[in-house]
Amino acid sequence: MVGAGDSYAAALCAAYLSRSDCVVLDPYELIASPELARSRNVVVVSVSGRTRSNVAAARSVEGIAKETIAVTANEASPLARESDRTVLLPFVYRPRWPGISSYSLSLAYCSKLLSVDLGVNFERASVAGKKLSSGMRLSRKGSTFFLGNRALFAVSMYAAAKVYEFFGAKAQYQRLEEFSHMELFSLKAGDAVNVIGGSDPLRIGRSLVKSLRAAGYDSGIAAAERANEIESVFNGVFAVQFAVARWIRETGTKRPYILAAGKKLVTSDSMIY
C-alpha cells in the first residue's frame, strides 16, 4: 500500500489490522525502488487522486506490479487514470480541507481490501470515542504528543496531523515504548502527552500517564477496557475527532489553520500537486 499524509496513516493502520505481509510505503520510496512491487498488487490511497508523487508511483510500477488499485474519492483523477482499477470512496473531496471523515473511510476501505473483518458497531464506537476524548489534552503553548502501539501508532500519526492542520501547533507522534527512550527527555512545562490505548499487554501506557502526572506533566489516556484491537482503533479514531472538535470550541478557532497558512500552504501545494 502507498499513500502520503492521512492516506499513509490510514494504510499503515489497515496493514497492522490485517496481520498480513502487506508493505506500506511512502510514494517516493516506491518511485525510488519500483522493483518492490514485482508480482504484487499495489494499492495507492489518495482522497484527491491528484497527489503528484502518488500518480508517479502508480506509473512507476506499470508492467511490474500484478495490479494497481486506486483508492480515491475522485474517479476522474490522474491517479485513477494511471491505475488498473479504482475503489471509489463515498466522500465529496474538498481541496485543502483537513481530513476527518475521509480518514475513517480510507481506513475502512483499505482494511476491507486487506480482507480485515472489521465487525465494528460504529455507532457504539462513536459513543465510546466521545467519552474517551474527554481524557485527551492539547498544549496551548508547547508540544502535544500522541503515543500508541501498532495500529494505534498510525492513529497517533493522524492525531498529530490534525493538530498541525487545525491549530498550526507543535505536535509529535511516537510508539509508546520508544517515547520513554527518546522524546520523554524533551518534555517541557506546558507540553501535553496523550496515550491512545490498546495493544498494550504490559499496560505501560497507564503507568506512563501516572508517572508523568506525578512529575507535574499534563497527560491523558484514551483507552477502553476489554476492547479488541479493531475496536480500540476506531474508538481511538473517534476519540481524536471528538477531541479536535472540543479543542476548536475551547480555543475559539474559526477555521482550520491550514486554510490561512499563506506561504506555507503555497509551498505545500507546490510540493504535493
BAFI-3210 file (N, C-alpha, C; in Angstrom, 3 decimals, decimal comma, padded with zeros to 6 digits):
// residues 273
n [1|2|3|4|5|6|7|8|9|10|11|12|13|14|15|16|17|18|19|20|21|22|23|24|25|26|27|28|29|30|31|32|33|34|35|36|37|38|39|40|41|42|43|44|45|46|47|48|49|50|51|52|53|54|55|56|57|58|59|60|61|62|63|64|65|66|67|68|69|70|71|72|73|74|75|76|77|78|79|80|81|82|83|84|85|86|87|88|89|90|91|92|93|94|95|96|97|98|99|100|101|102|103|104|105|106|107|108|109|110|111|112|113|114|115|116|117|118|119|120|121|122|123|124|125|126|127|128|129|130|131|132|133|134|135|136|137|138|139|140|141|142|143|144|145|146|147|148|149|150|151|152|153|154|155|156|157|158|159|160|161|162|163|164|165|166|167|168|169|170|171|172|173|174|175|176|177|178|179|180|181|182|183|184|185|186|187|188|189|190|191|192|193|194|195|196|197|198|199|200|201|202|203|204|205|206|207|208|209|210|211|212|213|214|215|216|217|218|219|220|221|222|223|224|225|226|227|228|229|230|231|232|233|234|235|236|237|238|239|240|241|242|243|244|245|246|247|248|249|250|251|252|253|254|255|256|257|258|259|260|261|262|263|264|265|266|267|268|269|270|271|272|273]
n.u [000,838|000,383|000,739|000,298|000,617|-002,454|-003,483|-001,358|-001,161|-003,657|-003,411|-001,251|-002,354|-004,410|-002,842|-001,559|-003,819|-004,491|-002,596|-000,988|001,290|001,552|003,094|003,739|004,286|005,778|005,014|007,265|009,252|008,514|008,709|011,449|012,291|010,912|010,924|010,156|007,516|007,179|005,303|003,283|000,175|-000,559|-001,749|-002,822|-003,410|-005,324|-007,194|-007,839|-006,730|-004,904|-002,364|000,916|003,185|001,989|000,665|002,872|004,083|002,240|002,505|005,155|005,260|004,092|003,695|005,252|004,043|001,447|-001,230|-002,572|-004,255|-006,398|-007,408|-009,669|-011,483|-012,099|-012,997|-012,286|-009,727|-006,135|-004,723|-006,564|-006,712|-004,190|-004,238|-005,094|-007,489|-010,199|-011,177|-013,817|-014,192|-016,928|-017,266|-017,200|-014,761|-012,955|-010,813|-007,748|-008,923|-008,799|-008,619|-011,258|-013,721|-012,829|-010,501|-011,406|-013,006|-011,122|-009,475|-011,310|-011,932|-009,416|-008,845|-010,793|-009,943|-007,711|-008,769|-009,723|-011,890|-013,932|-016,174|-017,299|-019,328|-020,187|-021,648|-021,636|-018,885|-018,434|-019,806|-018,274|-015,806|-016,325|-016,675|-014,129|-012,592|-012,628|-010,535|-008,292|-005,580|-004,624|-001,844|-001,449|000,698|002,993|004,275|002,227|001,941|001,349|000,797|001,034|000,605|001,346|-001,358|-002,474|-000,397|-000,380|-002,811|-002,081|-000,313|-002,110|-003,575|-001,673|-001,351|-003,813|-003,624|-001,590|-002,891|-005,390|-004,745|-002,191|-000,164|002,505|003,230|003,768|004,253|004,563|005,743|004,595|006,468|008,901|008,837|009,589|012,271|013,234|011,706|010,658|012,654|012,686|010,559|008,791|007,628|004,217|003,844|001,880|000,836|-000,536|-001,874|-002,975|-004,836|-004,505|-003,518|-001,546|-000,128|001,427|000,526|001,827|001,165|-000,757|000,806|002,785|001,318|000,476|002,962|003,913|002,025|002,505|004,964|004,325|003,519|001,191|-001,006|-002,866|-005,143|-006,666|-008,394|-010,191|-011,415|-011,232|-011,550|-011,112|-008,408|-009,305|-011,639|-010,447|-008,957|-010,903|-012,339|-010,286|-009,807|-012,270|-012,183|-010,038|-011,155|-013,418|-012,076|-010,598|-012,727|-013,673|-011,443|-011,380|-013,643|-012,881|-010,583|-011,536|-011,252|-011,820|-011,602|-009,845|-006,333|-004,703|-005,939|-005,349|-002,661|-000,903|002,219|003,228|001,212|001,231|003,773|003,400|001,379|002,794|004,642|003,104|001,142]
n.v [-001,187|002,265|005,668|009,126|011,512|011,794|009,600|007,808|007,247|005,996|003,741|002,448|001,871|000,077|-001,994|-002,980|-003,979|-006,033|-008,016|-009,150|-009,809|-007,355|-004,444|-001,114|001,912|005,127|007,190|008,126|006,369|004,085|005,003|005,355|002,732|000,780|-001,953|-003,226|-003,733|-005,935|-008,522|-008,105|-006,864|-003,451|-000,956|002,261|004,980|007,819|010,522|012,798|012,028|013,384|013,817|014,370|012,678|010,234|009,616|009,386|007,201|005,136|005,066|004,299|001,597|000,277|-002,549|-003,947|-004,375|-006,640|-005,776|-002,497|-000,558|002,081|003,927|006,243|009,393|010,538|009,639|010,493|011,296|011,935|009,840|007,710|007,303|006,310|003,865|000,343|-000,381|001,110|001,968|003,525|006,063|006,956|009,950|013,481|015,320|018,030|020,464|021,016|020,934|019,878|016,393|014,525|012,731|011,512|010,166|008,102|006,683|005,957|004,289|002,223|001,204|000,447|-001,523|-003,448|-004,144|-005,529|-007,755|-007,627|-008,398|-006,234|-005,905|-003,993|-002,105|000,853|002,980|002,476|002,606|005,275|006,526|005,557|006,665|009,412|009,633|008,816|010,860|012,952|012,665|013,499|015,727|019,048|020,993|024,395|026,108|024,690|021,568|018,938|015,590|012,404|009,046|005,602|002,058|-000,322|-000,524|001,678|003,435|004,466|005,809|007,727|009,195|010,302|011,875|013,805|015,083|016,398|018,319|019,910|020,828|021,998|023,758|024,749|024,129|022,822|019,392|015,901|012,428|009,074|005,714|003,877|002,563|003,616|006,317|006,718|006,281|008,296|010,910|011,671|012,957|015,445|016,801|019,627|022,130|022,776|021,240|018,555|015,188|012,446|009,249|006,844|004,240|000,614|-002,579|-003,040|-004,933|-004,987|-002,856|-000,386|002,107|003,234|003,262|005,064|007,459|007,863|008,223|010,501|012,420|012,487|013,656|016,172|016,786|017,466|015,038|012,508|009,751|007,744|005,091|002,141|-000,323|-003,863|-003,875|-005,118|-005,184|-003,997|-002,658|-000,917|000,685|002,089|003,280|004,935|006,554|007,947|009,183|010,967|012,630|013,732|015,002|016,942|018,489|019,481|020,957|022,908|024,409|025,233|026,762|028,725|028,628|029,633|028,818|026,189|026,223|025,617|026,673|029,320|029,499|030,777|031,414|028,968|027,182|027,623|026,631|023,962|023,120|023,391|021,373|019,082|018,931]
n.w [000,000|-000,661|000,199|001,190|003,847|005,586|004,226|004,129|006,870|007,254|005,581|006,821|009,310|008,566|007,543|009,840|011,153|009,459|009,752|007,809|005,026|003,994|002,727|003,604|002,048|001,647|-001,156|-002,551|-001,845|-003,247|-005,872|-006,017|-005,743|-007,580|-008,078|-005,811|-006,038|-007,597|-008,964|-007,128|-005,805|-005,949|-003,945|-004,105|-002,140|-002,095|-001,403|-002,954|-005,369|-006,795|-005,922|-006,737|-006,377|-005,738|-008,120|-009,801|-008,565|-009,092|-011,851|-012,057|-011,494|-013,521|-015,526|-013,811|-011,286|-010,224|-010,229|-010,168|-007,871|-007,280|-004,505|-003,978|-003,856|-006,179|-009,184|-011,666|-011,566|-012,004|-010,768|-010,792|-013,531|-014,067|-012,900|-012,700|-011,635|-009,814|-006,570|-005,242|-002,920|-000,870|-000,708|-000,671|-001,977|-000,629|-001,547|000,154|002,650|006,020|006,645|007,985|008,135|005,825|006,503|008,209|006,393|004,423|005,953|006,606|004,031|003,044|004,897|004,286|001,715|002,412|003,448|006,070|008,628|009,816|011,601|013,356|015,494|014,577|015,582|018,320|018,719|018,160|020,264|022,383|021,679|021,921|024,671|025,555|024,529|026,282|027,983|026,650|025,900|024,935|024,227|024,916|024,637|024,186|023,053|021,754|022,389|020,929|021,537|020,693|020,172|017,550|015,350|016,534|016,711|014,152|014,275|016,109|014,568|012,749|014,555|015,353|012,908|012,654|014,648|013,592|011,251|011,981|014,065|013,732|015,461|017,563|017,420|018,050|017,195|018,349|018,927|021,738|023,515|022,575|023,183|025,876|025,695|024,139|023,196|025,668|027,125|026,083|027,066|028,265|030,603|030,227|027,971|026,520|026,890|025,263|025,498|023,339|023,875|023,799|022,389|024,294|026,168|028,517|029,833|029,866|029,042|030,801|033,095|032,326|031,997|034,632|035,912|034,598|035,342|038,081|038,016|037,322|034,732|032,095|031,180|029,445|028,817|026,359|026,386|026,147|028,280|027,838|025,050|021,745|019,265|016,828|017,634|019,459|017,747|016,180|018,244|019,116|016,832|016,630|019,118|018,807|016,821|018,128|020,212|018,822|017,856|020,300|021,156|019,190|019,864|022,460|022,010|020,432|017,704|014,442|011,797|010,034|010,584|008,418|006,161|006,169|005,972|004,325|002,894|003,650|002,873|000,131|-000,468|000,334|-001,479|-003,872|-003,644|-003,341|-005,398]
ca.u [000,000|001,133|-000,048|001,006|-000,203|-003,515|-003,643|-000,299|-001,552|-004,780|-002,882|-000,430|-003,275|-005,058|-001,851|-001,419|-005,021|-004,582|-001,605|-000,570|002,622|001,409|004,126|003,219|005,377|005,620|005,091|008,613|010,011|008,195|009,281|012,891|012,542|009,686|011,027|009,483|006,146|007,167|004,328|002,394|-000,850|-000,193|-002,897|-002,403|-004,503|-005,275|-008,576|-007,966|-006,261|-004,105|-001,019|001,847|004,050|001,166|000,464|004,168|004,307|001,414|003,095|006,478|005,164|003,403|004,436|005,980|003,034|000,403|-002,357|-002,524|-005,604|-006,508|-008,467|-009,794|-012,839|-012,210|-012,817|-011,753|-008,432|-004,946|-004,380|-007,498|-006,352|-002,937|-004,421|-005,867|-008,822|-010,453|-012,135|-014,292|-014,639|-018,178|-016,876|-017,029|-013,452|-012,820|-009,377|-007,024|-009,637|-008,255|-009,427|-011,868|-014,403|-012,058|-009,555|-012,161|-013,422|-009,928|-009,076|-012,269|-011,827|-008,122|-008,962|-011,566|-009,096|-006,762|-009,591|-009,945|-013,293|-014,000|-017,131|-017,385|-020,546|-019,630|-022,389|-021,111|-017,503|-018,528|-020,175|-017,091|-014,791|-016,686|-016,387|-012,681|-011,967|-012,556|-009,250|-007,188|-005,083|-003,966|-000,984|-001,713|001,927|004,119|004,050|001,276|002,450|000,381|001,530|000,226|001,284|000,812|-002,292|-002,737|000,693|-000,867|-003,845|-001,340|000,181|-003,287|-003,910|-000,702|-001,659|-004,956|-003,152|-000,908|-003,786|-006,433|-004,274|-000,847|000,582|003,525|002,753|004,616|003,669|005,617|005,333|004,515|007,726|010,016|008,742|010,353|013,691|013,658|011,024|010,416|013,692|012,480|009,363|008,908|006,401|003,262|003,600|000,816|001,109|-001,740|-001,723|-004,153|-004,612|-004,807|-002,288|-000,621|-000,264|002,093|-000,160|002,802|000,538|-001,335|001,924|003,442|000,459|000,544|004,287|004,008|001,217|003,215|006,097|003,802|003,227|-000,188|-001,048|-004,168|-005,200|-007,927|-008,309|-011,367|-011,133|-011,847|-011,776|-010,110|-007,577|-010,096|-012,478|-009,570|-008,579|-011,994|-012,550|-009,236|-010,057|-013,374|-011,726|-009,252|-012,041|-014,199|-011,149|-010,325|-013,930|-013,707|-010,365|-011,808|-014,530|-012,158|-009,609|-012,210|-010,773|-012,907|-011,396|-008,574|-005,114|-004,132|-006,560|-004,764|-001,236|-000,119|003,356|003,361|000,264|001,742|004,878|002,824|000,709|003,789|005,309|002,169|000,393]
ca.v [000,000|003,501|006,859|010,237|012,236|010,996|008,345|006,918|006,809|005,060|002,497|001,807|001,347|-001,095|-003,064|-003,571|-004,747|-007,204|-009,014|-009,825|-009,436|-006,080|-003,431|000,241|002,774|006,483|007,050|008,366|005,135|003,174|005,582|005,089|001,279|000,167|-003,416|-003,737|-004,084|-007,047|-009,598|-007,742|-005,854|-002,165|-000,114|003,645|005,643|009,279|011,015|013,695|011,383|014,374|013,947|014,100|011,524|009,024|009,339|008,905|005,857|004,210|004,964|003,660|000,137|-000,280|-003,670|-004,606|-004,837|-007,512|-004,890|-001,236|-000,200|003,413|004,182|007,689|009,945|011,196|008,601|011,111|011,868|011,371|008,551|006,709|007,020|005,562|002,595|-000,686|-000,465|002,178|001,790|004,890|006,419|007,734|011,159|014,645|015,890|019,482|020,752|021,617|020,833|018,775|015,180|013,944|011,505|010,865|009,228|006,925|005,933|005,355|003,187|001,128|000,615|-000,250|-002,738|-004,436|-004,637|-006,470|-008,857|-007,491|-008,442|-005,164|-006,316|-002,917|-001,318|002,192|003,869|002,247|003,108|006,732|006,870|005,284|007,649|010,709|009,543|008,750|012,116|013,884|012,484|013,924|017,059|019,858|022,022|025,735|026,867|023,801|020,480|017,892|014,287|011,312|007,787|004,403|000,863|-000,990|000,283|002,934|004,341|005,151|006,748|008,829|009,992|011,043|012,873|014,897|015,817|017,283|019,464|020,782|021,404|022,839|024,764|025,211|023,988|021,776|018,064|014,775|011,106|008,095|004,454|004,004|002,168|004,458|007,640|006,761|006,224|009,446|012,202|011,996|013,847|016,781|017,387|020,897|022,588|023,247|020,195|017,603|013,837|011,629|007,840|006,247|002,916|-000,613|-003,299|-002,665|-006,051|-004,699|-001,673|000,664|003,393|003,746|003,540|006,283|008,599|008,038|008,760|011,866|013,283|012,638|014,546|017,508|016,998|017,251|013,776|011,852|008,464|007,366|003,633|001,424|-001,660|-005,038|-003,681|-005,782|-004,221|-003,249|-001,732|000,116|001,597|003,007|004,104|005,943|007,498|008,824|009,992|012,062|013,555|014,472|015,872|018,091|019,331|020,174|021,941|024,017|025,256|025,799|027,746|029,740|028,528|029,914|027,978|025,465|026,999|025,319|027,491|030,666|029,276|031,654|030,878|027,543|026,462|027,716|025,670|022,622|022,837|023,257|020,090|017,954|018,874]
ca.w [000,000|-000,818|000,483|001,807|004,810|006,204|003,483|004,612|008,215|007,108|005,017|007,847|010,311|007,985|007,431|011,170|011,451|008,577|010,156|006,580|004,569|003,312|002,971|003,433|001,620|001,151|-002,620|-003,070|-001,643|-004,352|-007,085|-005,979|-005,825|-008,107|-008,085|-004,614|-006,404|-008,545|-008,744|-006,019|-006,021|-005,350|-003,641|-003,897|-001,437|-002,218|-001,479|-004,108|-006,594|-007,529|-005,354|-007,835|-006,111|-005,828|-009,551|-010,314|-008,014|-009,876|-013,190|-011,984|-011,356|-014,691|-016,072|-012,717|-010,326|-010,742|-010,468|-009,424|-007,449|-006,696|-003,528|-004,127|-003,930|-007,482|-010,201|-012,885|-011,192|-012,652|-010,168|-011,313|-014,928|-014,086|-012,197|-013,400|-011,037|-008,853|-005,477|-005,041|-001,582|-000,898|000,002|-001,538|-001,668|-000,540|-001,598|001,275|003,915|006,827|006,552|009,174|007,707|004,756|007,122|008,662|005,207|003,817|006,822|006,451|002,698|002,976|005,715|003,528|000,627|003,016|003,976|007,511|009,024|010,804|012,621|014,339|015,638|014,502|016,479|019,664|018,733|018,210|021,641|023,210|021,326|022,511|026,103|025,733|024,107|027,405|028,657|025,798|026,230|023,904|024,790|024,374|024,413|023,929|022,100|022,116|021,967|020,807|021,609|020,514|019,655|016,364|014,566|017,232|016,338|012,951|014,728|016,729|013,448|012,282|015,570|015,239|011,674|012,881|015,422|012,638|010,250|012,563|015,015|013,413|016,713|017,593|017,818|017,673|017,410|018,593|019,534|023,191|024,137|022,146|023,796|027,131|025,356|023,334|023,324|027,068|027,629|025,519|027,674|028,962|031,241|029,225|026,977|026,854|026,381|025,146|025,156|022,712|024,431|023,071|022,031|025,369|027,118|029,790|030,370|030,138|028,771|032,050|034,004|031,870|032,325|036,084|036,254|034,086|036,192|039,362|037,768|037,049|033,308|031,679|030,436|029,429|028,117|025,726|026,289|026,651|028,801|027,183|023,612|020,918|018,537|015,852|018,394|020,018|016,671|015,835|019,435|019,115|015,733|017,018|020,253|018,225|016,123|019,123|020,935|017,946|017,876|021,591|021,186|018,326|020,670|023,598|021,549|019,625|016,325|013,494|010,612|010,152|010,368|007,102|005,128|006,216|006,229|003,462|002,145|003,960|002,031|-001,242|-000,557|000,408|-002,762|-004,943|-003,464|-003,413|-006,656]
c.u [000,879|000,214|000,826|000,066|-001,207|-003,654|-002,571|-000,669|-002,686|-004,294|-002,061|-001,307|-003,941|-004,098|-001,623|-002,622|-005,081|-003,668|-001,092|000,854|002,583|002,538|003,509|004,384|004,900|005,768|006,499|009,509|009,770|008,762|010,775|013,217|011,299|009,726|010,383|008,070|006,058|006,236|003,421|001,266|-000,422|-001,461|-002,379|-003,587|-004,321|-006,691|-008,762|-007,624|-005,346|-002,682|000,021|002,683|003,260|000,941|001,743|004,474|003,514|002,010|004,396|006,400|004,376|004,269|005,249|004,997|002,027|-000,820|-002,178|-003,954|-005,564|-007,667|-008,593|-011,257|-013,102|-011,934|-012,293|-010,354|-007,275|-004,554|-005,282|-007,132|-005,085|-003,087|-005,252|-007,309|-008,966|-011,489|-012,551|-014,787|-015,910|-018,013|-016,705|-015,743|-013,498|-011,333|-008,879|-007,734|-009,076|-009,182|-009,951|-012,555|-013,622|-011,054|-010,269|-012,559|-012,233|-009,461|-009,995|-012,102|-010,495|-008,177|-009,718|-010,748|-008,074|-007,479|-009,726|-011,457|-013,484|-014,965|-017,328|-018,772|-020,100|-020,366|-021,865|-019,677|-017,488|-018,858|-018,978|-016,005|-015,067|-016,372|-014,882|-011,998|-011,810|-011,233|-008,066|-006,862|-004,452|-003,115|-001,275|-000,425|003,154|003,788|003,026|001,773|001,310|001,163|000,582|001,059|000,589|-000,140|-002,570|-001,563|000,268|-001,968|-003,181|-000,769|-000,945|-003,637|-002,966|-000,982|-002,815|-004,566|-002,402|-001,925|-004,819|-005,879|-002,889|000,084|001,594|002,928|003,751|003,858|004,809|004,994|005,484|005,846|008,834|010,008|009,608|011,851|014,176|012,924|010,763|011,410|013,601|011,292|009,679|007,584|005,474|003,013|002,459|001,121|-000,188|-001,371|-003,042|-004,033|-005,131|-003,506|-001,186|-000,663|000,390|001,521|000,827|002,218|-000,020|-000,237|002,619|002,625|000,519|001,866|004,430|003,207|001,900|004,395|005,653|003,517|001,773|-000,247|-002,427|-004,115|-006,600|-007,863|-009,547|-010,947|-011,875|-012,212|-010,714|-009,388|-008,390|-011,004|-011,641|-009,185|-009,698|-012,428|-011,548|-009,431|-011,162|-012,986|-010,923|-010,178|-012,893|-013,298|-010,839|-011,515|-014,012|-012,642|-010,687|-012,702|-013,748|-011,181|-010,248|-011,747|-011,934|-012,811|-010,037|-007,379|-004,596|-004,692|-005,998|-003,250|-000,321|000,976|003,588|002,447|000,704|002,863|004,358|002,185|001,723|004,516|004,373|001,529|001,181]
c.v [001,244|004,667|007,919|010,952|011,328|009,633|007,337|006,362|005,791|003,711|001,731|001,169|000,068|-002,271|-003,747|-004,457|-006,037|-008,335|-009,820|-009,423|-008,142|-005,126|-002,067|001,177|004,204|006,405|007,237|007,151|004,168|003,694|005,268|003,613|000,556|-001,356|-004,037|-004,214|-005,317|-008,169|-009,351|-006,856|-004,585|-001,330|001,277|004,423|007,150|009,791|011,890|013,008|012,277|014,501|013,464|012,843|010,221|008,622|008,780|007,503|004,818|003,997|004,166|002,139|-000,500|-001,377|-004,429|-005,199|-005,757|-006,676|-003,637|-000,784|001,177|003,438|005,697|008,119|010,573|010,192|009,161|011,677|011,265|010,014|007,451|006,319|006,180|004,157|001,616|-000,728|000,631|001,741|003,194|005,100|007,263|009,039|012,287|015,356|017,411|019,815|021,477|021,477|019,666|017,565|014,725|012,641|010,779|009,868|007,948|006,053|005,242|004,151|001,988|000,432|-000,115|-001,556|-003,828|-005,003|-005,645|-007,613|-008,825|-007,508|-007,431|-005,510|-005,280|-002,301|000,147|003,188|003,728|002,769|004,630|007,203|006,689|006,324|009,011|010,729|009,574|010,080|013,100|013,781|012,979|015,395|017,728|020,905|023,356|026,480|026,004|022,783|019,492|016,584|013,281|010,000|006,614|003,267|000,351|-000,071|001,628|003,911|005,139|006,146|007,955|009,765|010,884|012,167|014,072|015,739|016,786|018,504|020,446|021,552|022,354|023,991|025,334|025,111|022,848|020,468|017,017|013,478|010,109|006,792|004,560|003,674|003,158|005,820|007,749|006,698|007,522|010,731|012,628|013,035|015,253|017,493|018,663|021,232|023,163|022,265|019,293|016,274|013,037|010,205|007,359|004,746|001,771|-001,267|-002,997|-003,734|-005,810|-003,460|-000,555|002,050|004,022|004,082|004,846|007,514|008,899|008,681|010,209|012,836|013,529|013,594|015,953|017,810|016,681|016,014|013,149|010,560|008,249|005,867|003,009|000,049|-002,709|-004,806|-004,451|-004,738|-003,377|-002,242|-000,592|001,145|002,585|003,835|005,257|006,987|008,476|009,707|011,194|013,094|014,375|015,423|017,118|019,047|020,124|021,261|023,137|024,975|025,969|026,897|028,861|029,750|028,686|029,098|027,309|026,352|026,835|026,227|028,901|030,593|030,026|030,954|029,401|026,717|026,482|026,702|024,249|022,226|022,593|021,919|018,915|017,813|019,339]
c.w [000,000|-000,486|001,112|002,774|005,497|005,544|003,882|005,977|008,150|006,587|006,050|008,914|009,813|007,884|008,769|011,498|010,648|009,011|008,954|006,226|003,776|003,719|002,704|003,159|001,398|-000,377|-003,173|-002,890|-002,791|-005,672|-007,168|-006,151|-006,338|-008,127|-006,842|-004,919|-007,295|-008,079|-007,541|-006,524|-005,297|-005,182|-003,324|-003,341|-001,538|-002,385|-002,712|-005,414|-007,403|-007,005|-006,363|-007,599|-006,150|-007,283|-010,157|-009,809|-008,798|-011,261|-013,158|-011,923|-012,502|-015,318|-015,036|-011,713|-011,004|-011,119|-009,615|-009,159|-006,800|-005,709|-003,446|-004,132|-005,289|-008,594|-011,518|-012,654|-011,986|-012,081|-010,694|-012,744|-015,021|-013,500|-013,012|-012,909|-009,995|-007,830|-005,049|-003,614|-001,668|-000,119|-001,010|-001,125|-001,684|-000,515|-000,355|002,618|004,727|006,837|007,899|008,762|006,619|005,332|007,547|007,484|004,548|004,627|006,637|005,099|002,532|003,756|004,968|002,370|001,133|003,731|005,492|007,765|010,152|011,935|013,715|014,324|015,704|015,398|017,912|019,788|018,820|019,624|022,568|022,956|021,939|024,004|026,354|025,418|025,256|028,152|027,863|026,027|025,005|024,598|024,112|024,026|024,134|022,860|022,655|021,527|021,929|020,702|021,423|019,962|018,395|015,587|015,218|017,115|015,101|013,303|015,393|015,669|012,906|013,256|015,487|014,005|011,876|013,711|014,513|011,801|010,849|013,385|014,688|014,599|016,613|018,095|017,356|017,921|017,555|019,090|021,055|023,876|023,824|022,815|025,043|026,901|024,715|023,711|024,768|027,587|027,037|026,163|028,431|029,624|030,178|028,109|027,451|026,185|026,402|024,759|024,558|022,947|023,593|022,660|023,034|026,460|028,474|030,473|030,716|029,862|030,039|033,060|033,634|032,252|033,820|036,495|035,799|034,947|037,533|039,224|037,388|035,595|033,000|030,787|030,530|028,653|027,565|025,474|026,906|027,140|027,970|025,717|022,841|020,059|017,566|016,549|018,960|018,964|016,377|017,035|019,443|018,040|016,112|018,196|019,757|017,597|017,093|019,926|020,116|017,944|019,187|021,654|020,295|019,112|021,778|023,190|020,733|018,183|015,351|012,210|010,733|009,806|008,938|006,009|005,085|006,400|005,275|002,695|002,431|003,066|000,570|-001,448|-000,566|-000,925|-003,870|-004,859|-003,717|-004,782|-007,858]
res [m|v|g|a|g|d|s|y|a|a|a|l|c|a|a|y|l|s|r|s|d|c|v|v|l|d|p|y|e|l|i|a|s|p|e|l|a|r|s|r|n|v|v|v|v|s|v|s|g|r|t|r|s|n|v|a|a|a|r|s|v|e|g|i|a|k|e|t|i|a|v|t|a|n|e|a|s|p|l|a|r|e|s|d|r|t|v|l|l|p|f|v|y|r|p|r|w|p|g|i|s|s|y|s|l|s|l|a|y|c|s|k|l|l|s|v|d|l|g|v|n|f|e|r|a|s|v|a|g|k|k|l|s|s|g|m|r|l|s|r|k|g|s|t|f|f|l|g|n|r|a|l|f|a|v|s|m|y|a|a|a|k|v|y|e|f|f|g|a|k|a|q|y|q|r|l|e|e|f|s|h|m|e|l|f|s|l|k|a|g|d|a|v|n|v|i|g|g|s|d|p|l|r|i|g|r|s|l|v|k|s|l|r|a|a|g|y|d|s|g|i|a|a|a|e|r|a|n|e|i|e|s|v|f|n|g|v|f|a|v|q|f|a|v|a|r|w|i|r|e|t|g|t|k|r|p|y|i|l|a|a|g|k|k|l|v|t|s|d|s|m|i|y]
***
